[in-house]
Structures are given as structure tokens and as C-alpha cells.
Amino acid sequence: MDTQSVSKALIGGTCPTDNEQCLKLEKTAIKIQSWWRGNMVRRTLLHEALRAWVIQCWWRSMQAKMLEQRRCLALRLYTCQEWAVVKVQAQVRMWQARRRFLQARQAACIIQSHWRWHASQTRGLIRGRYEVKASLLELDIEILMT
């Protein structure tokens, strides 16, 4: 039986008079239907697999984005903490330097005040000699003003 007679019989909905031909025709129709259903199932499975693959790709990209966001957030947090530490260290160093400066300035002021007192006390330079003899004090004093 050729394909033209099978297609004519299927379209017309009539079965040939020969029972054997009718059985062959039914078997052929069953084979065609099973082949078609197989193709449809395979196509459906392929479409489902492609859809699953698309969803998996989307999910992986979302996970990568979320991981990148978490990494950026952790980096920002670390940077903020580091800057805070640096600022505290800078403030402490500035406080220490200021304290040392103020101590040095105070020491310089004390030295200057003592020096000024000493200079004012010894402004007139006294040169001379003296001798102590028994109960008599003989003085020869020369006062130089500078």
C-alpha cells in the first residue's frame, strides 16, 4: 500500500473493503500518530528544557548580582571603618603633638622668664675685689652698667 492511498483513506474517513488493507492502514496511522506524538513530546520537552535553562541563567545572574551587592556593601563598610580608625588616629596624634607643643612652649616661657629675671638682676655688672682682714673689710668696687 502506498502513501497516497493511505492519505486518501485517512482524509475520506473510509476504510477499504479489504480487512487486511484496513489493518495495515490502521497500523500505519498508529505509527504516524505515535511518531507525531513523539515529536510533539520531544518538542515540548525541548521547550521546557529551554525555559528551565533560561530560568537557571536568570537565577545565576541574580545570585551573582546579589553577591556583588553584598561584596560592595562589605567593602563600603570596611572602608568606612578604616576611615574612622584613621580619623581617630589622626586626632590622637594631633592631640599628642599639641600637648608636646604646649609643654615645649610652657618650658620656653619659664626659661625666658628666668632668663629675663637673671638679666635684670645682673644688668649692672659688678667687678671688683675684696679682702677680709681681721675685723676690717676693705672693698674696692667698680660698677659697670651695660
Secondary structure, 3 states (H helix, E strand, C coil): CCHHHHHHHHHHCCCCCCHHHHHHHHHHHHHHHHHHHHHHHHHHHHHHHHHHHHHHHHHHHHHHHHHHHHHHHHHHHHHHHHHHHHHHHHHHHHHHHHHHHHHHHHHHHHHHHHHHHHHHHCCEEEEEEEEEECCEEEEEEEEEEC
